[in-house]
Amino acid sequence: MTQIVDYASLQSAVTEYLARDQDSVLIARIPTFIQLSEAKLNRELFVRQMEQRAIAVIELTSDEPEFIALPTDFQSMRRMRLSSVAGKPWLEFKSGTQLDEYRFGISDVAGQPRYFTIFGSEIEIAPTPDKAYTIEMVYRRVVPPLASNDPNWLLSAAPDLYLYGALLEAAPYLKDDGRIQTWALGFAAALNSLNNLGLTSTFNAGPMTVRASGQII
């Protein structure tokens, strides 16, 4: 049996499990099964390895310094703060309409940013910055596609998750309804155990100590 260590060996393992090593048409579809599985993982997997920190410096020379491009692997925001300001104050999220109302209310006077919203592939901050602030963001990123990041961190950590995910996507294509439940159970078990490990590694850093005042330290 093939040991899964990279993209090629994952495809070989999928072929072995499907027992269709002479089916060249099916073998050619395996990268698509892997891609579809990754799309599902980006919606259902929540582990600390998917969190990323990025730094951006506001370009005052830009025609619209209040807009910042999102990272290309961005999926959702965890937090934003002004890392170049004392105390590193965090920015509060507002909807696009709320941000427009706020900007109108202050007559769009430039100042230290307090709020942000997200439009498409950009972040909008308000007030319009009056200095070249440094923005630090922590965001949830997508899993690096294995086809162009070989191997990625997820394959190294959970080859079973990739295997069952690809097999699950292959079953409907093969009209093999009898195997859907088998692959789905394997996929769900691997996904749940990895998500649980993610929770443990993030929040189980050690015991909390409660002071008499009730402050947790």
DOTOR-890414 format. One line per 2 residues: number of its first residue (from 1); their letters; for each residue x, y, z of N, C-alpha, C, CB. Coordinates in nm, 3 decimals, padded with zeros to 5 digits. Glycine has a CB too. Layout:
N
NUM	a	X Y Z X Y Z X Y Z X Y Z  ...
END
This chain:
217
1	mt	00.084 -00.119 00.000 00.000 00.000 00.000 00.088 00.125 00.000 -00.095 00.001 00.122  00.049 00.222 -00.079 00.126 00.345 -00.094 00.125 00.429 00.035 00.072 00.428 -00.210
3	qi	00.241 00.477 00.077 00.249 00.569 00.189 00.224 00.710 00.136 00.387 00.560 00.261  00.131 00.780 00.198 00.092 00.913 00.150 00.184 01.018 00.209 -00.055 00.944 00.186
5	vd	00.267 01.077 00.124 00.360 01.180 00.169 00.354 01.306 00.084 00.502 01.125 00.169  00.293 01.297 -00.034 00.286 01.412 -00.123 00.167 01.396 -00.217 00.417 01.429 -00.203
7	ya	00.154 01.489 -00.312 00.040 01.492 -00.404 00.035 01.366 -00.490 00.048 01.616 -00.493  00.149 01.325 -00.542 00.152 01.208 -00.629 00.115 01.081 -00.554 00.291 01.192 -00.691
9	sl	00.169 01.064 -00.433 00.138 00.943 -00.356 -00.006 00.942 -00.309 00.233 00.931 -00.237  -00.065 01.059 -00.285 -00.207 01.066 -00.251 -00.291 01.016 -00.368 -00.247 01.211 -00.213
11	qs	-00.258 01.059 -00.488 -00.332 01.013 -00.606 -00.317 00.861 -00.624 -00.283 01.086 -00.732  -00.198 00.811 -00.598 -00.175 00.667 -00.609 -00.259 00.591 -00.506 -00.026 00.633 -00.591
13	av	-00.266 00.644 -00.384 -00.344 00.578 -00.279 -00.493 00.579 -00.313 -00.320 00.647 -00.145  -00.543 00.688 -00.367 -00.683 00.695 -00.408 -00.711 00.589 -00.516 -00.719 00.837 -00.460
15	te	-00.620 00.577 -00.611 -00.634 00.476 -00.716 -00.640 00.336 -00.657 -00.519 00.486 -00.818  -00.553 00.307 -00.561 -00.551 00.176 -00.497 -00.681 00.146 -00.423 -00.433 00.167 -00.401
17	yl	-00.730 00.245 -00.349 -00.853 00.223 -00.273 -00.974 00.202 -00.364 -00.879 00.341 -00.179  -00.972 00.268 -00.478 -01.083 00.252 -00.572 -01.070 00.124 -00.654 -01.091 00.373 -00.664
19	ar	-00.952 00.062 -00.650 -00.925 -00.062 -00.725 -00.958 -00.045 -00.872 -01.006 -00.178 -00.666  -00.914 00.069 -00.927 -00.939 00.095 -01.069 -00.810 00.143 -01.137 -01.053 00.201 -01.087
21	dq	-00.701 00.073 -01.109 -00.571 00.121 -01.156 -00.554 00.110 -01.308 -00.462 00.044 -01.089  -00.647 00.044 -01.376 -00.639 00.035 -01.522 -00.733 00.135 -01.590 -00.673 -00.107 -01.567
23	ds	-00.806 00.209 -01.511 -00.904 00.304 -01.565 -00.837 00.441 -01.579 -01.030 00.313 -01.473  -00.783 00.468 -01.696 -00.709 00.592 -01.718 -00.798 00.716 -01.710 -00.640 00.588 -01.853
25	vl	-00.926 00.700 -01.749 -01.019 00.813 -01.743 -01.044 00.852 -01.597 -01.153 00.779 -01.814  -01.066 00.752 -01.513 -01.088 00.779 -01.371 -00.964 00.840 -01.307 -01.127 00.651 -01.298
27	ia	-00.848 00.784 -01.337 -00.723 00.834 -01.278 -00.703 00.981 -01.312 -00.603 00.750 -01.329  -00.742 01.019 -01.433 -00.728 01.159 -01.474 -00.822 01.252 -01.397 -00.755 01.172 -01.624
29	ri	-00.927 01.194 -01.337 -01.024 01.275 -01.260 -00.983 01.292 -01.114 -01.162 01.210 -01.267  -00.886 01.217 -01.067 -00.850 01.220 -00.925 -00.807 01.360 -00.878 -00.738 01.121 -00.898
31	pt	-00.728 01.437 -00.954 -00.697 01.573 -00.909 -00.822 01.658 -00.884 -00.609 01.643 -01.011  -00.927 01.636 -00.964 -01.052 01.708 -00.942 -01.119 01.665 -00.812 -01.148 01.688 -01.059
33	fi	-01.115 01.535 -00.782 -01.172 01.486 -00.657 -01.099 01.550 -00.538 -01.163 01.332 -00.649  -00.969 01.562 -00.549 -00.889 01.623 -00.442 -00.925 01.772 -00.429 -00.737 01.607 -00.470
35	ql	-00.940 01.839 -00.541 -00.976 01.981 -00.540 -01.113 02.003 -00.476 -00.977 02.037 -00.683  -01.210 01.918 -00.509 -01.344 01.930 -00.451 -01.340 01.903 -00.300 -01.441 01.832 -00.519
37	se	-01.257 01.809 -00.260 -01.241 01.781 -00.118 -01.181 01.901 -00.045 -01.153 01.657 -00.097  -01.084 01.966 -00.105 -01.023 02.085 -00.043 -01.125 02.196 -00.028 -00.904 02.134 -00.127
39	ak	-01.214 02.212 -00.125 -01.318 02.314 -00.116 -01.407 02.287 00.005 -01.402 02.318 -00.245  -01.441 02.161 00.027 -01.523 02.124 00.142 -01.447 02.149 00.273 -01.565 01.976 00.132
41	ln	-01.318 02.116 00.274 -01.237 02.136 00.395 -01.227 02.284 00.432 -01.098 02.078 00.375  -01.220 02.370 00.333 -01.213 02.513 00.361 -01.340 02.566 00.427 -01.187 02.590 00.232
43	re	-01.449 02.493 00.412 -01.574 02.532 00.477 -01.594 02.466 00.613 -01.690 02.498 00.388  -01.531 02.351 00.635 -01.562 02.271 00.753 -01.447 02.250 00.850 -01.612 02.139 00.710
45	lf	-01.325 02.282 00.810 -01.209 02.260 00.895 -01.174 02.388 00.971 -01.089 02.212 00.812  -01.155 02.375 01.104 -01.122 02.491 01.187 -01.010 02.451 01.283 -01.248 02.543 01.266
47	vr	-00.887 02.480 01.243 -00.770 02.448 01.325 -00.677 02.569 01.325 -00.696 02.321 01.271  -00.588 02.573 01.424 -00.502 02.689 01.440 -00.409 02.710 01.321 -00.420 02.675 01.567
49	qm	-00.375 02.603 01.248 -00.286 02.618 01.133 -00.349 02.703 01.022 -00.249 02.481 01.077  -00.480 02.721 01.029 -00.547 02.803 00.928 -00.548 02.950 00.967 -00.689 02.754 00.908
51	eq	-00.492 02.985 01.082 -00.484 03.125 01.123 -00.351 03.184 01.079 -00.502 03.138 01.276  -00.358 03.304 01.027 -00.240 03.368 00.971 -00.237 03.514 01.015 -00.239 03.357 00.816
53	ra	-00.117 03.566 01.039 -00.100 03.708 01.072 -00.035 03.779 00.954 -00.015 03.725 01.202  -00.087 03.896 00.923 -00.032 03.975 00.811 -00.022 04.121 00.853 -00.121 03.960 00.684
55	ia	00.074 04.190 00.794 00.099 04.331 00.823 00.080 04.412 00.694 00.242 04.352 00.882  00.015 04.526 00.706 -00.002 04.617 00.592 00.024 04.759 00.640 -00.144 04.604 00.530
57	vi	00.092 04.837 00.558 00.118 04.978 00.588 00.031 05.063 00.496 00.270 05.014 00.571  -00.045 05.154 00.554 -00.135 05.238 00.476 -00.055 05.329 00.384 -00.226 05.322 00.569
59	el	-00.097 05.335 00.259 -00.030 05.417 00.159 -00.103 05.551 00.147 -00.026 05.345 00.021  -00.049 05.653 00.212 -00.112 05.784 00.209 -00.108 05.847 00.070 -00.046 05.876 00.308
61	ts	-00.014 05.802 -00.013 -00.004 05.857 -00.148 -00.109 05.801 -00.242 00.134 05.830 -00.205  -00.180 05.700 -00.196 -00.286 05.640 -00.278 -00.405 05.735 -00.287 -00.330 05.505 -00.220
63	de	-00.480 05.722 -00.397 -00.601 05.804 -00.412 -00.706 05.766 -00.308 -00.659 05.788 -00.553  -00.701 05.642 -00.261 -00.796 05.593 -00.162 -00.722 05.519 -00.051 -00.902 05.501 -00.228
65	pe	-00.656 05.592 00.038 -00.576 05.526 00.144 -00.661 05.448 00.243 -00.495 05.630 00.219  -00.792 05.468 00.239 -00.880 05.394 00.332 -00.906 05.251 00.288 -01.012 05.466 00.347
67	fi	-00.858 05.214 00.169 -00.877 05.078 00.120 -00.744 05.001 00.121 -00.936 05.081 -00.022  -00.750 04.878 00.171 -00.633 04.790 00.180 -00.669 04.656 00.117 -00.587 04.771 00.329
69	al	-00.581 04.604 00.034 -00.607 04.475 -00.031 -00.598 04.362 00.071 -00.507 04.451 -00.146  -00.692 04.269 00.063 -00.688 04.152 00.149 -00.581 04.055 00.102 -00.825 04.082 00.152
71	pt	-00.524 03.973 00.191 -00.432 03.868 00.148 -00.500 03.773 00.049 -00.380 03.788 00.271  -00.426 03.719 -00.044 -00.485 03.635 -00.148 -00.544 03.506 -00.093 -00.381 03.601 -00.252
73	df	-00.497 03.462 00.025 -00.550 03.338 00.083 -00.653 03.366 00.193 -00.436 03.254 00.140  -00.707 03.487 00.196 -00.801 03.528 00.300 -00.934 03.452 00.288 -00.827 03.679 00.292
75	qs	-00.988 03.414 00.406 -01.121 03.356 00.410 -01.213 03.432 00.505 -01.113 03.210 00.451  -01.168 03.459 00.627 -01.248 03.538 00.720 -01.155 03.606 00.821 -01.353 03.448 00.793
77	mr	-01.202 03.717 00.877 -01.119 03.797 00.967 -01.138 03.754 01.112 -01.152 03.945 00.952  -01.027 03.748 01.186 -01.032 03.722 01.330 -01.022 03.854 01.407 -00.918 03.625 01.372
79	rm	-00.923 03.938 01.370 -00.910 04.067 01.437 -00.822 04.158 01.354 -00.852 04.050 01.579  -00.837 04.290 01.379 -00.750 04.391 01.318 -00.713 04.492 01.426 -00.820 04.461 01.196
81	rl	-00.589 04.538 01.422 -00.547 04.640 01.517 -00.441 04.729 01.456 -00.496 04.577 01.645  -00.422 04.846 01.516 -00.320 04.940 01.472 -00.193 04.910 01.549 -00.365 05.089 01.494
83	ss	-00.103 04.837 01.489 00.017 04.794 01.561 00.120 04.907 01.576 00.081 04.677 01.490  00.103 05.016 01.501 00.199 05.127 01.511 00.155 05.232 01.612 00.217 05.192 01.375
85	va	00.041 05.210 01.679 -00.011 05.305 01.778 00.008 05.246 01.917 -00.161 05.338 01.752  00.041 05.328 02.014 00.060 05.282 02.152 -00.064 05.208 02.201 00.092 05.401 02.245
87	gk	-00.042 05.091 02.259 -00.153 05.011 02.306 -00.213 04.921 02.201 -00.259 05.100 02.360  -00.175 04.941 02.077 -00.224 04.861 01.964 -00.377 04.844 01.967 -00.157 04.724 01.966
89	pw	-00.449 04.955 01.957 -00.596 04.948 01.964 -00.653 04.865 01.849 -00.657 05.089 01.963  -00.756 04.787 01.880 -00.818 04.705 01.778 -00.925 04.784 01.704 -00.879 04.578 01.839
91	le	-00.950 04.744 01.581 -01.052 04.808 01.499 -01.182 04.728 01.509 -01.005 04.819 01.351  -01.291 04.798 01.523 -01.422 04.735 01.537 -01.487 04.716 01.400 -01.514 04.818 01.629
93	fk	-01.548 04.601 01.379 -01.615 04.574 01.252 -01.749 04.646 01.245 -01.635 04.423 01.232  -01.778 04.704 01.130 -01.909 04.761 01.101 -01.951 04.718 00.962 -01.906 04.916 01.113
95	sg	-02.080 04.719 00.938 -02.129 04.689 00.804 -02.094 04.804 00.711 -02.282 04.662 00.804  -02.105 04.780 00.582 -02.076 04.886 00.486 -02.165 05.007 00.507 -02.091 04.835 00.345
97	tq	-02.293 04.984 00.535 -02.387 05.094 00.558 -02.350 05.171 00.683 -02.530 05.042 00.568  -02.316 05.101 00.790 -02.276 05.168 00.914 -02.150 05.252 00.894 -02.253 05.066 01.026
99	ld	-02.057 05.199 00.815 -01.934 05.273 00.790 -01.963 05.399 00.710 -01.831 05.184 00.716  -02.052 05.390 00.612 -02.090 05.508 00.534 -02.157 05.612 00.622 -02.184 05.468 00.419
101	ey	-02.244 05.568 00.713 -02.312 05.661 00.803 -02.213 05.730 00.896 -02.420 05.588 00.884  -02.116 05.652 00.946 -02.014 05.710 01.033 -01.930 05.811 00.957 -01.925 05.601 01.092
103	rf	-01.890 05.775 00.837 -01.805 05.864 00.758 -01.880 05.995 00.728 -01.761 05.795 00.626  -02.009 05.983 00.697 -02.090 06.102 00.670 -02.104 06.188 00.796 -02.230 06.061 00.617
105	gi	-02.122 06.120 00.911 -02.141 06.191 01.037 -02.022 06.275 01.080 -02.173 06.094 01.144  -01.902 06.233 01.039 -01.780 06.308 01.076 -01.730 06.391 00.957 -01.669 06.212 01.125
107	sd	-01.816 06.403 00.854 -01.780 06.479 00.733 -01.653 06.426 00.668 -01.763 06.626 00.766  -01.628 06.298 00.686 -01.513 06.229 00.627 -01.380 06.297 00.661 -01.529 06.221 00.475
109	va	-01.372 06.349 00.784 -01.246 06.410 00.829 -01.146 06.299 00.859 -01.269 06.500 00.955  -01.024 06.314 00.812 -00.921 06.212 00.832 -00.883 06.205 00.980 -00.796 06.243 00.746
111	gq	-00.841 06.086 01.023 -00.800 06.068 01.161 -00.749 05.928 01.184 -00.915 06.098 01.255  -00.734 05.890 01.309 -00.689 05.754 01.342 -00.803 05.656 01.318 -00.639 05.746 01.489
113	pr	-00.780 05.553 01.237 -00.886 05.456 01.207 -00.941 05.389 01.332 -00.835 05.349 01.111  -01.073 05.367 01.333 -01.141 05.302 01.445 -01.224 05.182 01.401 -01.230 05.402 01.517
115	yf	-01.268 05.184 01.276 -01.360 05.082 01.228 -01.312 05.023 01.095 -01.501 05.140 01.214  -01.365 04.908 01.062 -01.335 04.849 00.931 -01.454 04.768 00.882 -01.207 04.760 00.938
117	ti	-01.457 04.747 00.753 -01.551 04.655 00.692 -01.481 04.588 00.575 -01.682 04.728 00.645  -01.544 04.489 00.517 -01.482 04.413 00.408 -01.572 04.416 00.286 -01.455 04.267 00.451
119	fg	-01.515 04.455 00.173 -01.583 04.455 00.044 -01.504 04.371 -00.053 -01.603 04.600 -00.009  -01.561 04.262 -00.098 -01.492 04.182 -00.199 -01.352 04.143 -00.153 -01.484 04.257 -00.330
121	se	-01.252 04.194 -00.222 -01.113 04.159 -00.191 -01.039 04.273 -00.120 -01.039 04.122 -00.318  -01.115 04.366 -00.060 -01.053 04.480 00.006 -01.111 04.503 00.145 -01.069 04.606 -00.079
123	ie	-01.029 04.568 00.230 -01.073 04.617 00.360 -01.091 04.767 00.347 -00.970 04.581 00.473  -01.199 04.819 00.403 -01.218 04.964 00.410 -01.213 05.004 00.556 -01.354 05.007 00.344
125	ia	-01.136 05.107 00.588 -01.124 05.154 00.726 -01.174 05.297 00.736 -00.978 05.143 00.775  -01.216 05.333 00.857 -01.265 05.469 00.881 -01.230 05.508 01.025 -01.420 05.479 00.856
127	pt	-01.201 05.637 01.050 -01.193 05.744 00.951 -01.082 05.718 00.847 -01.169 05.877 01.020  -01.088 05.792 00.737 -00.979 05.787 00.640 -00.849 05.820 00.713 -01.005 05.885 00.521
129	pd	-00.748 05.736 00.701 -00.625 05.755 00.781 -00.554 05.887 00.751 -00.530 05.641 00.757  -00.504 05.948 00.859 -00.430 06.073 00.845 -00.280 06.051 00.851 -00.471 06.170 00.953
131	ka	-00.238 05.925 00.877 -00.097 05.890 00.883 -00.077 05.754 00.816 -00.046 05.888 01.030  00.050 05.720 00.798 00.083 05.588 00.739 00.085 05.483 00.850 00.222 05.592 00.664
133	yt	-00.034 05.451 00.903 -00.045 05.353 01.011 -00.007 05.213 00.962 -00.188 05.352 01.068  00.041 05.134 01.058 00.065 04.993 01.029 -00.051 04.912 01.084 00.201 04.945 01.091
135	ie	-00.112 04.832 00.997 -00.227 04.751 01.033 -00.182 04.606 01.049 -00.340 04.763 00.926  -00.221 04.546 01.161 -00.196 04.403 01.180 -00.329 04.330 01.178 -00.119 04.377 01.315
137	mv	-00.336 04.227 01.098 -00.459 04.148 01.092 -00.430 04.002 01.119 -00.529 04.165 00.956  -00.520 03.937 01.187 -00.516 03.792 01.207 -00.640 03.738 01.139 -00.510 03.752 01.361
139	yr	-00.621 03.648 01.047 -00.734 03.601 00.967 -00.727 03.450 00.946 -00.737 03.673 00.831  -00.840 03.396 00.909 -00.848 03.255 00.874 -00.817 03.242 00.726 -00.991 03.195 00.909
141	rv	-00.720 03.158 00.694 -00.679 03.142 00.555 -00.730 03.008 00.499 -00.526 03.150 00.542  -00.734 02.999 00.368 -00.773 02.874 00.305 -00.656 02.776 00.312 -00.818 02.898 00.158
143	vp	-00.688 02.649 00.300 -00.584 02.547 00.294 -00.506 02.566 00.164 -00.645 02.402 00.303  -00.374 02.574 00.168 -00.296 02.591 00.044 -00.325 02.474 -00.051 -00.144 02.599 00.074
145	pl	-00.371 02.501 -00.174 -00.403 02.391 -00.266 -00.284 02.297 -00.285 -00.446 02.448 -00.402  -00.312 02.171 -00.267 -00.204 02.072 -00.272 -00.140 02.067 -00.410 -00.257 01.934 -00.235
147	as	-00.217 02.093 -00.514 -00.164 02.086 -00.650 -00.049 02.184 -00.673 -00.274 02.114 -00.750  -00.050 02.296 -00.600 00.055 02.397 -00.617 00.137 02.419 -00.490 -00.006 02.528 -00.662
149	nd	00.107 02.344 -00.385 00.182 02.352 -00.258 00.207 02.210 -00.209 00.105 02.438 -00.150  00.300 02.144 -00.269 00.318 02.000 -00.250 00.446 01.969 -00.171 00.322 01.930 -00.386
151	pn	00.433 01.908 -00.051 00.310 01.885 00.025 00.274 02.008 00.106 00.325 01.762 00.118  00.149 02.020 00.143 00.110 02.129 00.232 00.101 02.078 00.376 -00.025 02.191 00.188
153	wl	00.076 02.168 00.470 00.075 02.129 00.611 -00.037 02.030 00.644 00.061 02.253 00.698  -00.150 02.041 00.572 -00.262 01.954 00.604 -00.235 01.810 00.562 -00.388 02.005 00.536
155	ls	-00.175 01.790 00.448 -00.144 01.654 00.405 -00.046 01.589 00.504 -00.085 01.653 00.263  00.051 01.666 00.551 00.147 01.612 00.647 00.080 01.578 00.780 00.261 01.712 00.671
157	aa	-00.018 01.658 00.820 -00.084 01.636 00.948 -00.195 01.533 00.941 -00.140 01.766 00.999  -00.265 01.526 00.829 -00.382 01.438 00.822 -00.399 01.378 00.683 -00.509 01.516 00.861
159	pd	-00.310 01.287 00.643 -00.325 01.224 00.511 -00.455 01.146 00.498 -00.208 01.131 00.484  -00.507 01.094 00.610 -00.634 01.020 00.605 -00.750 01.111 00.567 -00.662 00.955 00.740
161	ly	-00.745 01.236 00.612 -00.851 01.331 00.579 -00.854 01.358 00.429 -00.832 01.462 00.657  -00.737 01.377 00.371 -00.729 01.396 00.226 -00.776 01.272 00.151 -00.584 01.431 00.184
163	ly	-00.733 01.155 00.197 -00.769 01.030 00.129 -00.920 01.008 00.130 -00.699 00.912 00.196  -00.981 01.014 00.248 -01.125 00.991 00.256 -01.204 01.101 00.185 -01.169 00.982 00.402
165	ga	-01.152 01.222 00.187 -01.219 01.330 00.117 -01.223 01.307 -00.032 -01.152 01.460 00.146  -01.111 01.266 -00.090 -01.106 01.239 -00.234 -01.192 01.118 -00.270 -00.961 01.215 -00.279
167	ll	-01.188 01.014 -00.187 -01.269 00.894 -00.213 -01.418 00.927 -00.206 -01.235 00.783 -00.112  -01.456 01.012 -00.112 -01.596 01.052 -00.099 -01.643 01.127 -00.223 -01.615 01.138 00.025
169	ea	-01.558 01.211 -00.280 -01.594 01.284 -00.401 -01.599 01.191 -00.523 -01.496 01.398 -00.426  -01.520 01.083 -00.518 -01.516 00.990 -00.632 -01.639 00.902 -00.639 -01.391 00.903 -00.623
171	ap	-01.699 00.870 -00.523 -01.810 00.774 -00.519 -01.929 00.815 -00.607 -01.857 00.757 -00.377  -01.979 00.939 -00.601 -02.091 00.975 -00.689 -02.053 00.968 -00.837 -02.140 01.115 -00.656
173	yl	-01.928 01.006 -00.868 -01.883 01.000 -01.007 -01.888 00.856 -01.058 -01.740 01.056 -01.019  -01.852 00.761 -00.973 -01.852 00.619 -01.011 -01.991 00.555 -00.995 -01.751 00.543 -00.927
175	kd	-02.086 00.635 -00.946 -02.221 00.583 -00.918 -02.214 00.464 -00.821 -02.291 00.541 -01.049  -02.118 00.475 -00.728 -02.096 00.369 -00.630 -02.160 00.411 -00.498 -01.943 00.340 -00.611
177	dg	-02.294 00.410 -00.495 -02.366 00.459 -00.378 -02.333 00.379 -00.252 -02.515 00.454 -00.403  -02.298 00.253 -00.269 -02.269 00.170 -00.154 -02.146 00.213 -00.077 -02.252 00.030 -00.197
179	ri	-02.055 00.285 -00.143 -01.932 00.328 -00.076 -01.941 00.467 -00.018 -01.817 00.321 -00.172  -02.046 00.541 -00.056 -02.056 00.679 -00.009 -02.057 00.686 00.144 -02.182 00.746 -00.064
181	qt	-02.138 00.599 00.207 -02.145 00.601 00.353 -02.012 00.563 00.417 -02.254 00.507 00.401  -01.943 00.466 00.358 -01.813 00.424 00.412 -01.713 00.539 00.409 -01.759 00.305 00.334
183	wa	-01.700 00.603 00.293 -01.604 00.713 00.281 -01.649 00.833 00.363 -01.587 00.754 00.133  -01.781 00.856 00.371 -01.831 00.970 00.449 -01.801 00.952 00.598 -01.982 00.986 00.428
185	lg	-01.815 00.831 00.648 -01.784 00.805 00.789 -01.636 00.825 00.816 -01.827 00.663 00.827  -01.552 00.776 00.726 -01.408 00.795 00.742 -01.369 00.941 00.738 -01.332 00.719 00.636
187	fa	-01.430 01.016 00.645 -01.402 01.159 00.632 -01.448 01.234 00.757 -01.472 01.217 00.507  -01.570 01.204 00.804 -01.624 01.273 00.921 -01.540 01.245 01.046 -01.769 01.232 00.946
189	aa	-01.497 01.121 01.062 -01.416 01.085 01.179 -01.283 01.160 01.178 -01.392 00.935 01.183  -01.217 01.164 01.062 -01.089 01.234 01.052 -01.107 01.384 01.072 -01.023 01.207 00.916
191	ln	-01.214 01.439 01.014 -01.240 01.583 01.026 -01.269 01.621 01.171 -01.358 01.625 00.936  -01.354 01.544 01.236 -01.391 01.576 01.375 -01.271 01.565 01.469 -01.502 01.484 01.422
193	sl	-01.190 01.462 01.450 -01.075 01.446 01.539 -00.975 01.559 01.521 -01.007 01.310 01.515  -00.959 01.604 01.397 -00.865 01.715 01.372 -00.921 01.845 01.427 -00.836 01.728 01.222
195	nn	-01.051 01.868 01.410 -01.112 01.988 01.468 -01.103 01.987 01.619 -01.258 02.000 01.424  -01.124 01.872 01.681 -01.113 01.862 01.827 -00.970 01.887 01.873 -01.159 01.724 01.874
197	lg	-00.875 01.835 01.797 -00.734 01.861 01.830 -00.704 02.009 01.818 -00.641 01.779 01.739  -00.763 02.073 01.716 -00.744 02.216 01.699 -00.795 02.295 01.818 -00.812 02.263 01.573
199	lt	-00.911 02.256 01.870 -00.965 02.324 01.988 -00.875 02.303 02.109 -01.106 02.272 02.019  -00.828 02.181 02.128 -00.743 02.149 02.241 -00.611 02.227 02.236 -00.715 01.999 02.246
201	st	-00.550 02.230 02.120 -00.419 02.296 02.107 -00.430 02.447 02.117 -00.355 02.258 01.974  -00.549 02.501 02.088 -00.567 02.646 02.094 -00.605 02.694 02.233 -00.673 02.690 01.996
203	fn	-00.697 02.620 02.298 -00.754 02.671 02.423 -00.708 02.595 02.548 -00.902 02.665 02.415  -00.634 02.488 02.532 -00.590 02.412 02.649 -00.441 02.436 02.675 -00.617 02.261 02.629
205	ag	-00.405 02.564 02.684 -00.265 02.599 02.704 -00.219 02.578 02.848 -00.241 02.743 02.664  -00.313 02.563 02.938 -00.277 02.544 03.079 -00.389 02.587 03.169 -00.150 02.621 03.113
207	pm	-00.380 02.557 03.299 -00.488 02.592 03.392 -00.496 02.742 03.414 -00.468 02.521 03.526  -00.619 02.790 03.437 -00.639 02.931 03.468 -00.638 02.951 03.618 -00.772 02.983 03.407
209	tv	-00.589 03.065 03.659 -00.587 03.101 03.801 -00.682 03.218 03.822 -00.442 03.138 03.848  -00.772 03.206 03.918 -00.868 03.310 03.946 -00.829 03.383 04.072 -01.009 03.254 03.958
211	ra	-00.812 03.515 04.062 -00.780 03.596 04.180 -00.909 03.622 04.259 -00.713 03.731 04.138  -00.891 03.673 04.380 -01.006 03.701 04.465 -01.102 03.800 04.401 -00.961 03.756 04.600
213	sg	-01.048 03.890 04.319 -01.131 03.990 04.253 -01.213 03.931 04.141 -01.046 04.101 04.199  -01.182 03.806 04.103 -01.253 03.742 03.992 -01.182 03.756 03.860 -01.390 03.799 03.981
215	qi	-01.069 03.826 03.860 -00.993 03.844 03.737 -00.921 03.714 03.703 -00.892 03.961 03.751  -00.937 03.668 03.582 -00.869 03.547 03.537 -00.730 03.581 03.489 -00.949 03.476 03.427
217	i	-00.630 03.509 03.538 -00.492 03.537 03.497 -00.427 03.411 03.445 -00.409 03.595 03.613
END
